[in-house]
Amino acid sequence: MDLNLGLVADFLVLVQERHYGRAAVRLHLTSSALTKRIQRLEGQLGVVLVERGPAGVFAVTSAGRRFAIAAEPL
């Protein structure tokens, strides 16, 4: 599996910010671009990392929490 580390880094920022809009600003992306990047990472991993909600708020899934912990050293 070829894992895109840029997508991983974006995911970790999203986990830290806990909001798509704030994470997107920090990453100099639009919210929709960040959403697409996270979806691409989920496709690479074959798991759902976040549950999306209204107004950019989300919840990290249990798989997302495990992945964030494992990915932090990367």
Secondary structure, 3 states (H helix, E strand, C coil): CCCCHHHHHHHHHHHHHCEHHHHHHHHCCCHHHHHHHHHHHHHHHCCCCEEECHHHEEEECHHHHHHHHHHCCC
